[in-house]
Amino acid sequence: MKYYSTRDKSIRMESAEAIKMGLSRDGGLLTPEAIPQIDEAFLQSLVNVSYQERTAKVMSLYLTDYSYEELLTFAKNAYGPDKYDTDAVAPVRTVDDKTHSLELWHGPTSAFKDMALQMLPQLLSSALRKTGEDKTACILVATSGDTGKGALEGFADVPQTKIMVFYPKDGVSVVQETQMVTQEGENVGVCAVVGNFDDAQNGVKRIFSDVEMRETLAQRGYFLSSANSINWGRIQPQVVYYISAYCDLLKAGKIAMGDKVNFCVPTGNFGDILAAYYAKRMGLPVGMLICASNSNDVLTDFLRTGVYDRNRPFHTTMSPSMDILISSNLERLLFHMSGENDAEVRGYMAALSSEGKYEVSDAIRAKLAEEFWGGFCGEADTAATIADYYKNHGYLIDTHTAVAANVMEQYRKESGDENVTVFVSTASPYKFCDHVLAAIGEAPAGDGLELLDQLTAVSGVTIPRRLAALKGKQRRFDLTSEKMEMESVVLDFLQ
Ligand SMILES: *Cc1c(COP(=O)(O)O)cnc(C)c1O
């Protein structure tokens, strides 16, 4: 199967090339030419196999230039017992008969980014071999927290790759910073930037578009690449867990084959929920896709009115991984909903970049309303939902998951829809101890790693092993850079 650009369908390539490039050179997103179809027999064949086999079976439908055995090996490396604290990898937890939670945070960094970032480095490393690339890929990442650690953990000691992560000096939580600066691996680098996330992000973008820099690095045997969620190699592993969740519900007798299941996804860059859309288009019996936002409700407005307008205040919330005003992966959805019309997508994206805003056609708006329902949840309601789940269901959830659980209820009230619904749980509550403690009525005693102990003492829920181990870990990186000096950090790193 070939992949082509959402802005120019004449740009076509194999999946290995698409994964290596990340973004198409015309600025479009590389997208599969056709969506593979699955049937009941296929789903049945997945019910009694491991998560790793489910991954290889689903991904080999898309990545036709990778072999099944190769994908199975990657999946075993990505989701093995040394990485994941449960054999189920992405377990479905039942809240009540009609409500389930898909837990995606049992991996090494305790956030759902691991599901994709444990696979992407292997897909990329293999893509370098398949395309005969002799240079080393250097991954540059600007992070507001979760992506940086996820990428470090995924790329550590992967052959023919190096990774450098920039994070805002005072813009990440204590747990997140400790996770990054203690990272092991010979090919990794971590640097704090004096400034905020935008400063770090702008610095990385500046380096990517610096022609001179690119030439210098090429002479040294490197090319720059990205682990951002626009890379198809990140979307692809995420399709698997929606199909896997359906199989688990079948196996547990919670649904019958063919029953429709709704998914409610806490959304930022639109990668996770886009993967659910692909699963539905493949033939998985999915009802409504519920798109949950925090106070940054640009997607809620878009799904309700057909107008995407990023000209609005940016809110810093307790669910920071969803604090986003430009949801990059939405471009792939527009492409499919326009009937793969690259000219139409180009028009929307040009308007977004010049005016920060576009309005989709009536045809797309009608299709959106059939497949998606959008809602948002503010800060007080997020905290109240954490308290509600803790007190009434004995279930401790994080701030991002709480947004999804809340919006799911809003949808049920408005629609009366009684389908079984799965909300997606994207992070361990231990990544956001301060907000979770406050939500369940405990005053956080401190602002560092001691909050892990406080939360476990209060809740009785076990601290994820890798987070508990942070306390004894050696700090390996102490580098700080002014925002205009990130170039020299990269040049020093890639000697
Ligand atoms: C990244 C992230 C999200 C948002 O996912 P998108 O694919 O960007 O929509 C939600 N929750 C957590 C914890 C995340 O890290």
The ligand as an SDF file (V2000), in Angstrom:
LIG
                    3D

 15 15  0  0  0  0  0  0  0  0999 V2000
   -0.9240   13.6180   24.2000 C   0  0  0  0  0  0  0  0  0  0  0  0
   -1.9480   13.3790   25.2420 C   0  0  0  0  0  0  0  0  0  0  0  0
   -3.3320   13.5410   24.9660 C   0  0  0  0  0  0  0  0  0  0  0  0
   -3.8490   14.0460   23.6450 C   0  0  0  0  0  0  0  0  0  0  0  0
   -3.6840   13.1220   22.5790 O   0  0  0  0  0  0  0  0  0  0  0  0
   -3.7380   13.6250   21.0650 P   0  0  0  0  0  0  0  0  0  0  0  0
   -3.3500   12.4380   20.2490 O   0  0  0  0  0  0  0  0  0  0  0  0
   -2.7270   14.7400   20.9710 O   0  0  0  0  0  0  0  0  0  0  0  0
   -5.1150   14.0910   20.7860 O   0  0  0  0  0  0  0  0  0  0  0  0
   -4.2310   13.2330   25.9750 C   0  0  0  0  0  0  0  0  0  0  0  0
   -3.8100   12.8290   27.2010 N   0  0  0  0  0  0  0  0  0  0  0  0
   -2.4990   12.6620   27.4990 C   0  0  0  0  0  0  0  0  0  0  0  0
   -2.1040   12.2350   28.8700 C   0  0  0  0  0  0  0  0  0  0  0  0
   -1.5210   12.9290   26.5330 C   0  0  0  0  0  0  0  0  0  0  0  0
   -0.2180   12.7770   26.8480 O   0  0  0  0  0  0  0  0  0  0  0  0
  1  2  1  0
  2  3  1  0
  2 14  2  0
  3  4  1  0
  3 10  2  0
  4  5  1  0
  5  6  1  0
  6  7  2  0
  6  8  1  0
  6  9  1  0
 10 11  1  0
 11 12  2  0
 12 13  1  0
 12 14  1  0
 14 15  1  0
M  END
$$$$
